[in-house]
Amino acid sequence: MSEPATLERVGKYLIIREIGRGASATVYLADDPFNQRKVALKVPDKVEDHKDPEAARRRKLFLIEASLAGKLVHPNIVKVFDASTEADMSYLVMEYVPAGNLKQYCSEDNLLPIRKVAMLVFKCCRALDYAYQNGVIHRDIKPANILLSDQDDIKISDFGTAHISTTQTTQVQGFLGSPAYMSPEQINEDNPSVQSDIYSMGIVLYELLSGKLPFTAQNFPSMLNKILNEPAVPITDHRPELPDRLVTIVQKAMNKDLSIRYPNWYEFSRDLADSLKEWEQIVNELSQAEKVNLLRDLNFFKFFREEQLKEVVRNADWVSRKKNESVLQEGDIDQAFYVIVKGKVKVTKSGRMLNALKAGDCFGEISFLNPTNQERTTAVSALDDVQIVRLHVPQMDLMSESTQLQFNKIFLRNLVSRLSQTTSDADL
């Protein structure tokens, strides 16, 4: 198998640029002029010694992936449009998925919201169940093989190590997959099983939720020994605030005991779907890092340093309200001020609308500037579903002077702006 002589053309496909390089192949972004679309073109690396056993193995893996061209048609599986398996010019033509893969969301400082993780893994389960019903066991499930589309959806890729029960192509046996995500059965080189893929997806779910792997080791043999013989680090050690139901799902998916592990994708996806219904209104699902990221994007907090944002997150309450629900009522006594994180609210007095506020706006800051038990003179209610940060004034004394000073600057600036607007309106 050979690489193209230049980076200009492979077959009828015009090379645009290289977008990925693995142990045995290079992936290019290419233009398909006949179908007027961008595609991902996977070209196996050049092999110098065709008698090398490893070369023969790579050839078989390539043929396995090529054999799936046009056969797995599912919205959450990368499409294989075309394949050439000639010795002098082999390549796969695949759907181009531009937004990277899930590995970028496997670190503690860049985690996705819990509900979104559950939804993405639910879609993976449904897609892999479809593949299984068509005779395909993936055998290399990991975050790097789960791509993100520009519609923020997922696409499972890289079926090169798959076991395909319906193909005439000789199957590759033995030690396959990525060590950190391997099931105990894969390590023992047992027959391919759907439960092995389920175990790997359990590891992916664990990593997406915690930013950690359940097993870590300094070398390959030690890693395999831990997977076979040691219990995983409980996910709650990394993230104690996770809902109990989700913790149970993770534990069941990656259980070493096959009689306890999910027997099929249907049961795994069903439990995820049931849990999604329960979390619809959970705001506290956000990790500290996620909350800091949300605040950082708001105009209100644009001059706050990282440590100050973390200080705010530690001391704030996160409030959720549905459309038309009350946030504050006239006459309430509440020594707190509020910053809108998502959505819009309206401010009214005696039923008359005074103002509409959006994400990044604040209200109730008079409680900070004049911290006495005064009754609210206006009411605030949600114009749509909103998330709001509430900071109790007495808690402000627990914050650093620099953080308190930042709030003072913002509130005084807002007060000056409102006074200027009032003066301008009076002049009219």
Secondary structure, 3 states (H helix, E strand, C coil): CCCCCCCCEECCEEEEEEEEECCCEEEEEEEECCCCEEEEEEEECCCCCCCCHHHHHHHHHHHHHHCCCCCCCCCCECCEEEEEEECCEEEEEEECCCCCEHHHHCCHHHCCCHHHHHHHHHHHHHHHHHHHHCCEECCCCCHHHEEECCCCCEEECCCCCCEECCCCCCCCCCCCCCHHHCCHHHHCCCCCCHHHHHHHHHHHHHHHHHCCCCCCCCCHHHHHHHHHHCCCCCHHHHCCCCCHHHHHHHHHHCCCCCCCCCCCHHHHHHHHHHHHHHCCCCCCCCCHHHHHHHHHCCHHHCCCCHHHHHHHHHHCEEEEECCCCEEECCCCECCEEEEEEECCEEEEECCEEEEEECCCCEECCHHHHCCCCCECCCEEEECCCEEEEEEEHHHHCCCCHHHHHHHHHHHHHHHHHHHHHHHHHHHC
